[in-house]
Amino acid sequence: LSRDTQSVTEKLEGDRYTAAVRLAAGEAAVITLDISPDEVRAAVAPASCRPSPRIAGRMPALPKAAGFHALVIGLLGLDQDAAAFARLARKLGLSRLVAGRPELRIAQTPSVFDGLLWSIIGQQINFPFACLLKRRLVERTGTKLDHPLGLYAPPTPAAVAALEPADLLPLQFSRQKADYVIATSRLILDRQLDLDALRTMSATRAERTLLAVRGLGPWSVNYLMMRALGFPDCVPLGDTGVTSGLQAALQLDERPDIDATRRLMAMFSPYRSLATAHLWQFNQPIPT
């Protein structure tokens, strides 16, 4: 939850995570998660207010409680079978892959649109620069909230669709990346791309639908399916973190190419999304 240190939509301070989100109807809200070893206490409030320390299941006044609960489950990855993947890794003789993090899960993006923006912005650039571009886009098109952390509510597809590519060039977007972000937002606004419908599709159909969108390639589509749609068996082919992780975990002489990556990752099916998360973290320090 602290991967994007430049974010203006979310902050992790100690054991408290605070994020501005947009709920199902598009209204802005602020959520807080107070995290302890035994439980996570979740609260939500309108964007203009600070959340009160109440447990999500005890908020009968909230009309969108079920949607809020699902959002929190996604943020924490609680619907992912981390234990089953850990057993598979050990069966494959790769206990080192899950050592120190057997319960590692993938934090889902707060919305599919947020994941879509990440998948386009993050193409072929390093992660810190992707975070910077995302922050600049949010500051340009999001909604500044009256909140002590200075949070912004994420942009809506309509807000991004109203831009022209030239508007993003001063923010260091390439013309192509700016065009993809805006054009895809316009597809959503015109209902030619239904993000909500993607959740109900099979993985094959969702992948086929997204690959038909200009600007989305295999890496972007699988990243989006894994981090925003919750599909458990995806691989963002061409991802350097995955190939570096495979080289280190399997003690290969060189980093695998795309074809070799596809073959090697097949042994982790049907948990290739979690395998990707572990490979991303394999060379990183074990959290304390």
N, C-alpha and C positions, 0 to 999 in steps of 0.2 A: 504493500500500500504506500510505500515511500519511494518507489522507483523513480518518479518524476519530481525531482527536487525543485524544479522551476515552475511547477503548476500553480495556477491562480484559481483553480476550481477545487483543489483538495489539499489538505495539509495533514501530516502526521506529527504530532507533538507528544513525545513520550509514548504513553499507551492510549492516547485519544486521537482518533481519526475523524476529521471533519471534512465534509464535501458538499458542494452545491451541486444539485442535480435537477433534472427536469423529470417530473412524474409523467404518467401515461397521457394526460391531457395537455402536456406541455408546460404546466405551471411549475415555477421554480420552487425548490424546497432545500432546506439544509438538513443533512443527516449527521449524526455523531455516533461513533462506535467507541465505547470504552472497553478496552481489551484487557483481560486478565487470564491467568493460566486456566481458570475453571469455567469462565463464561465470557460472553460478549453482550454488553448491555447496549441496546440500540434505541435511538430516539430520532424523531423527525419533527420538523416544524416548518411553517411557512417561511419563505426566504427572508422576510423582514424581521423575523424573531429568532432568538436563541432557543435551541431545543431544550426541553426540560429533561432531567434524568429519569425517564420512565422506560420500562421495558416495552418493546414493540407490541407484544401480545396483550398489553393492558391499556390500549389507547382506543376505546370505543368511539371517541369523537372523530377519529380520522376516517373519512370515507374510502381512502385508498390504502387501507392497512395491508391488504393482501399483496398489492403491488409493491409496497414498501418492503414487506417481508421477503418477497422474491428478489428484490434488488440487493438486499443485505446478504442473502444466501449466495447470490452470484459474486458479490464483492469478496466474500470469504471462501468461495469455491467449495462450499459444504456439500454440494450435490455431486462431487467428483470422488471416484473410488480410489483414493490415494493408497489405501491398504492393499487393494488388489494389485495395483501397479508395483508396489514394493515387493510383494510376493513374487510377481513375475520376474522382476529384476534379479532377485536372489536365485530363482530357479534357473535363470540364464547364466548364473555365475558372475553377475554384475552387482554384487552387494555394495561395491564402492560407489556405484552411481547414486544410491539412496542413503549412503552413510551420513548420519547427522541431520538428515531432512526427510525421514520416511513419510511425513505427513504434508510435504510440500504440495501446494495446490496452485491453480492459476486464478488470479484475481480477475474476474470478468469486468469489462468496462461498464460504467453505469447505464449506457444505452448503446444500441447497435450503431447509431449515428456517430457516437463518440469513437467507437471501434473503427468505423469506416474512415473517419478523419485520420486516425492513427495509421491505418493501413496504407493510405495514400501519402501522407506526409513522411512516413518512415521509409519510403522506398529509396534504396540506394544511397542513404546518408547515415552517418553515425547517430547513435541514440541521443547524446547531449544536444546535437544540432536539431534533431527532430523535436525534442522537448522545447527548445527555444522557438521554433516555428509554430508549434502548437500553442504555446503561450501567447505569441504575438497575434495569432488568429483569434484566440479567445478574447484578448483585450480589444481587438478590432470589432468583433461581431457578437461577443457575449454581453451579458447584462451585469453591470457592477452592482453589488448588493451592499446594503447597509449592515455590514457585519464586521466585528472586531478583527477578523483575520484578513479583511480586504478581499473576500472571495468574489468571484464572478460566476454567475450561472452560465452553463455551457451554451454555445450558440445553437440556434435552431436551423434546420435546413433552409428555411425561408431567409434567415439573416445572411447565410453564406451565399445563397443563390442570388441575392440582390447585388452582390459584388461583380466587378469586372476583373479579369486577370491583372490588369494594370494596377488595381488597388493593392494587390499583394506583392508586387515586385519590390516596393520599398521595404517590405518586411523580410526580404531575402528569399522569398519563394522564387524558384525558377518559373519561367513562363509556362512550361509544360505542367509542373506540379500545380500551379495556380489554376490552370485551365481544367485539370482533372478534378480538383476539389470543388470548383464552382459548377462545372457541368454535371457532376454526379449529384450535387445538392439540388440542381434544377430537375434532374430526373425524378428525385424523391418528391419534390414539390408538385411536379406534374403528374404524380402517381404512376409513372412508368417503371419505378422501382419501389416495391413495397417491402420495407425493412421488416415490418412485423410478420409478414407472411413467411419470411425466410426461416423463422424459428419453427414453423410447422412442417417444413419440407424435409425430405430425406437429405442426407449429406451429399449424395450424388446430384440431386436436383438443385440444391442450394449452390453447390460449387458451379454447376453448369450455368445457373442464372447469373451469378456474380462474374464469371469469366466473360460473359457477353457484354459487360459494362466496359466501355473504353477507359483505359487507365488502370484496370485491375488485372494483374497477372497472377500466376500460380502462388507466388509468395504472398501477395496482398490478400488474395482470397482465402488461403489457408490460415493466415494470421487472423483475419477477421472472423472466420468460422471458429477458430480456437478461442480467441479472447473476447469475442462479443456475443457469439451465438451458442457457445458451450458445447460444440461438437467434440467428442472425446478422442477421435482418431485422425488427427490432422498433423501434417508436417509442412511448415513454411519452407519449401524447397529453395535452396540457394542462400539460406540464412547462414551467415558466417559463425554465429554462436552455436548453431547446431553442428556444423561441420567441424569446428574447433573442439567442441565437446566430444564428438564421436572419435576424433583422432586421439584425444587424451584418454578417454574412457576405454577405448578398445586397443590402445597402444599401437596405432597405425603409423606407418612410415611417413605418410603424407595425408593432407586433408582430402576427404572424398569429394568427388564431383557430384553433380546432381543425380546421375544414374546410380552411382554407388551409394549415395545417401538414401535414395528410395529403397534400394535392396537392403541396406543395413537396418533401416528403421522398420522394415516389415516385421522383424522379430518382436517388436514392442506392441504390435496390433493386438487388441483393439484399444490400446492406451497410448497411442503415439503423441497425443497432445501433452499428456503428463511427462512422457519421455522427453519431449522437446523442452519443457520447463526445467527438468532435471539437468539436461545437457547445457542449457543456458547457465545454470548455477554450478556446474561441476568444478570449474576452476576457481570459484569464488570461496572466500572464507566461510566456514561453518558459522551460522548465527549463534550468538550466545544468549 
